Amino acid sequence: MYASGVVAHDSLQPASAPSPAVGRGDSAGQRLLALWRRLEPVPGGRWLFGLAVRWTIPYTGSVRPRVEALQPGYARISIRQHRAIEQHLGSIHAVALANLAEFTSGAAMSTALPAGYRGIVTRMSIEYLKKARGTVTAEARTSLPDLSVEAEHEFVSEVRDAQNAVVARATVTWRLGPAR
């Protein structure tokens, strides 16, 4: 169920609406988006945001993700090839690409979810289409389904190289519904 943009759900604000103040009871996605909006425009803010991600989510941080764009229902995140994520063929390891694709899907999904709803990954499949070298960038767009009933929904996260060729395509299945 891949879509090209965010659909405004009854309880969602349009993506262009200003975000309300974020408080303690807000979801992880709302806190992530609020931190991004605070840090992204300041000098060194993206770097600081990356450090916060690496500290908060150590496994995801192991690939050193660089968030390039983040808004409700959309994320663009890149990683740069370095020794710690290479495999024996001199390209980025398949699991590093899966890590990037899943994090990108999660950033897009969690920032789109309104307060009072939750999502968790239940399944993921990934196709590796080409060796990944250099800097690769994943993009994910989510369109929220009806959230009133807990159900599983599939979303796609594509990983492209510097020449814009798709090197991997992940289908991430999310169980979405009201928070308990």
N, C-alpha and C positions, 0 to 999 in steps of 0.2 A: 504494500500500500504506500508507494512512494509518490510524493506530490511535489509540485514545484514551488510551493509557498505555504505560508501559515494561513489557515482558515480561522477567522474570528469565531470562537465558540461563545455561546451565550455568556459564560462567566469570564471570558477573556477580554482584555483590552486589545484594541488594534495594536499592531507592532509599533506604530508611530506615536502612540500615546505616551506621555511622560510616565516614568515609573513612580509608584508611590514609595514612601519611605519604607525601608526594609527593616524589619524587626526580628526579634528572637524566634517568633513562631513561624517565620517564613520558611519555605522549602529550600533545599540545598540549591536548586536551580535559580531561585529568586536571589539567594545570597551570592551565588556565582555571578549572575548578571549584574547585580548592584556593584560588586567589587570591580568587575570589568569596566562598567560605565564610569566609576570613580577614577580608575587608574589609566585607562587607555589614552585619554587626551593629554596626560602630563608627560614631560620628558622622562624616559626610562620606565614609564608606567607598564608597558607591555612586558618588559623584562621582570618587573616586580610581580606582575600578575602570574607570569610563568613560574617564578619562585614559589608563590603561594600555592599554585597547582601542584608543584613537585613536593611541597611540604605536606599538603593535605591528602594527596593521593600518591603515595610513594611508588607504587608499581607503574602507574601511568607516567609519573615523573621520570622513570628510568629511561624513557625514550626522548626526554627533553622536549616536550611539545611546545610549540610557539603558536599561541592563539593570534590569528590575524583578523578575524571578524567574528562577532558573537552578538546575536540578537534573538529574541524569542522565535524559536523554530528554525534557526539557521546558525551553522558554525562552519568556519574554515580554519583548519589547524594544520600546521606543517611540522615536519621533523627533518633534521639534516643528518645525513649519513655520518656516523662516527664509529670508531673501532668497537665500542661496547655493544652496538646493535647490528654488527655485520656478521654474516655467516662465512663459511669457508670459500664461497665463490666470489667474495669481494663485493657483495651487494647487501642491501638491507634485509635482515632476517624476516621470514614470514610472520613470526609472532610479533615482531615490532610493528609490522604493517597492520596486523589485526588489532594490536593495542591502540594504535592511532585511529583506526576506523571506528572502533568501539567507543573511544573517548569522544570523538567528533559526534557520533550519533547521540551519545549521552548528553553532551553539551547542548546540542540542538533540542533534544527532547525535553530535558529537565528545565530549560529556560522557557519553554512554551507551556509547561504544565501550570495551571492556575493553583492557587492555594487550596488545600484540601484534597488534592489528588496526588497519586504517587505512581511511579513507574519503576520496573526492575527488568533487566535483561534476563530472558529465559533461554534464549538460543541465539546462536550466531553461526552463519556460514560465510565463507570467504573464497573467492576465486582469485588466483594469482595469474595474471595475464602476461606479465613481462617482468624482467629483473628490475628491481628498484634501486637506482643509484642517485647520489647527490641529494638534493632537497626534494621531498615529496610532500604533497598537500592533499589533505582529505577535506571533502565537503559533504555536509548532510543538511537536508531540508526536511522538515516534518510538517505534516498537516494533521492536526488533532482530529481524531474520530470522536464519536459520542463517548464521553467519559463516564456517563452515569452508570454503566454496567461494566464491571471488570472483565476485560477480555485481552487477548493477545493480538498485536498488530505488528506488521513488518515494515521496516524502513531501510532505505539503502544509503550507504556511505561509500563514496568513490574516492580512490586515492590516485592522484595523477603526478607524473614527473614534471620536470622543468620544461619539457617539450609539449606538455599538455596531453600526453598519452596516458590512458588509464592503465595503471600497473596492477591494481587490485580493486575488487568490488565486493563489499560486504553487505549481507542482508542481516540486519539485527532485529530480532523479535523481542518486543517489549510487552510485558503484562502491565496494562494501564487501568486505573480505576480509582474510585474514592479511597482516601486514606482511612485506615481503620483506627 
